[in-house]
């Protein structure tokens, strides 16, 4: 499962829409986000995922880096983005939009899905994913103002939403 701790993430697309919850129309947003991260993030999904797509080319790096986990070279450079199946409910996305924690834009009880990895030479991977949430109108306006920008975000399990499901 994807976790972010104050990572720089680009907001590529925002889709605002209404969902029907019974008779009520509820505001919903889909955010398409992209995080540029070290290929070490792949271990959050599977222990062998990084080794499946990366290796260390000894003819290029030689003995400069002795860390066995340093795998910067693509095994299959023409592969393109790879989809990763799964949905993760009850997530909390905090968009750090100011100096104080009170300025954060928080999307509670969000759903993460449509995850893809775009592997890059040099040990970087672009993690693209969608966040689905139900913000209020004020929060939606703040999100729209950030469209196309890179902002720091944190993502993890929403403990409050998880507890309400467990009860």
HUJOCOR-V82957 format. One record per helix or strand of 3 or more residues. SS is the DSSP state (H for helix, E for strand). FROM is the first residue (numbers start at 0). LEN is the number of residues. Records with the same first field share a line. If there is no record, write none. Layout:
# HUJOCOR-V82957
SS->FROM-LEN / FROM-LEN
This chain:
# HUJOCOR-V82957
E->3-18 / 23-15 / 81-3 / 87-9 / 104-16 / 123-10 / 149-8
H->38-6 / 48-5 / 57-4 / 100-3 / 136-9 / 158-8
